[in-house]
């Protein structure tokens, strides 16, 4: 469970998304 939480945080805050032109979802939301 802890690993899943860490993965979700990584996925949403650190992993660049091709669909967002290399931005993270957090960057997309806050900009």
Backbone as JSON Lines, residues from 0, in Angstrom:
{"i":0,"aa":"X","n":[0.83,-1.2,0.0],"ca":[0.0,0.0,0.0],"c":[0.87,1.26,0.0]}
{"i":1,"aa":"X","n":[1.9,1.27,0.82],"ca":[2.8,2.43,0.85],"c":[3.47,2.62,-0.51]}
{"i":2,"aa":"X","n":[3.85,1.53,-1.13],"ca":[4.48,1.61,-2.45],"c":[3.51,2.2,-3.47]}
{"i":3,"aa":"X","n":[2.26,1.83,-3.38],"ca":[1.25,2.38,-4.29],"c":[1.12,3.89,-4.11]}
{"i":4,"aa":"X","n":[1.1,4.35,-2.87],"ca":[1.01,5.79,-2.6],"c":[2.22,6.51,-3.18]}
{"i":5,"aa":"X","n":[3.39,5.94,-2.99],"ca":[4.6,6.54,-3.54],"c":[4.54,6.58,-5.06]}
{"i":6,"aa":"X","n":[4.02,5.52,-5.67],"ca":[3.91,5.48,-7.12],"c":[2.95,6.55,-7.63]}
{"i":7,"aa":"X","n":[1.82,6.71,-6.97],"ca":[0.84,7.71,-7.38],"c":[1.44,9.11,-7.26]}
{"i":8,"aa":"X","n":[2.17,9.36,-6.19],"ca":[2.81,10.67,-6.03],"c":[3.84,10.89,-7.12]}
{"i":9,"aa":"X","n":[4.62,9.87,-7.42],"ca":[5.61,9.99,-8.5],"c":[4.92,10.24,-9.83]}
{"i":10,"aa":"X","n":[3.87,9.48,-10.09],"ca":[3.17,9.57,-11.37],"c":[2.57,10.95,-11.56]}
{"i":11,"aa":"X","n":[2.0,11.52,-10.51],"ca":[1.31,12.79,-10.63],"c":[2.23,14.0,-10.52]}
{"i":12,"aa":"X","n":[3.34,13.87,-9.79],"ca":[4.17,15.04,-9.5],"c":[5.5,15.06,-10.25]}
{"i":13,"aa":"X","n":[6.0,13.9,-10.65],"ca":[7.36,13.86,-11.18],"c":[7.48,13.29,-12.58]}
{"i":14,"aa":"X","n":[6.55,12.47,-12.98],"ca":[6.69,11.78,-14.26],"c":[6.16,12.65,-15.4]}
{"i":15,"aa":"X","n":[7.0,12.98,-16.37],"ca":[6.51,13.76,-17.52],"c":[5.52,12.94,-18.34]}
{"i":16,"aa":"X","n":[4.47,13.57,-18.8],"ca":[3.44,12.88,-19.58],"c":[3.5,13.34,-21.02]}
{"i":17,"aa":"X","n":[3.56,12.38,-21.93],"ca":[3.59,12.72,-23.36],"c":[2.34,13.47,-23.77]}
{"i":18,"aa":"X","n":[1.21,13.1,-23.21],"ca":[-0.06,13.74,-23.57],"c":[-0.09,15.2,-23.13]}
{"i":19,"aa":"X","n":[0.75,15.55,-22.18],"ca":[0.79,16.93,-21.67],"c":[2.05,17.65,-22.15]}
{"i":20,"aa":"X","n":[2.61,17.21,-23.27],"ca":[3.83,17.81,-23.82],"c":[4.99,17.76,-22.84]}
{"i":21,"aa":"X","n":[5.09,16.67,-22.11],"ca":[6.21,16.48,-21.21],"c":[6.03,17.11,-19.85]}
{"i":22,"aa":"X","n":[4.86,17.71,-19.61],"ca":[4.6,18.3,-18.3],"c":[4.0,17.23,-17.38]}
{"i":23,"aa":"X","n":[4.12,17.47,-16.09],"ca":[3.47,16.58,-15.13],"c":[2.04,17.06,-14.93]}
{"i":24,"aa":"X","n":[1.15,16.19,-14.49],"ca":[-0.24,16.61,-14.25],"c":[-0.34,17.8,-13.31]}
{"i":25,"aa":"X","n":[0.51,17.86,-12.3],"ca":[0.47,18.98,-11.36],"c":[0.81,20.29,-12.07]}
{"i":26,"aa":"X","n":[1.82,20.25,-12.94],"ca":[2.17,21.45,-13.7],"c":[1.01,21.86,-14.6]}
{"i":27,"aa":"X","n":[0.34,20.89,-15.17],"ca":[-0.78,21.18,-16.07],"c":[-1.92,21.85,-15.31]}
{"i":28,"aa":"X","n":[-2.16,21.39,-14.1],"ca":[-3.26,21.93,-13.29],"c":[-2.93,23.33,-12.77]}
{"i":29,"aa":"X","n":[-1.68,23.53,-12.36],"ca":[-1.32,24.79,-11.71],"c":[-0.94,25.89,-12.69]}
{"i":30,"aa":"X","n":[-0.8,25.57,-13.98],"ca":[-0.43,26.61,-14.96],"c":[-1.59,26.96,-15.86]}
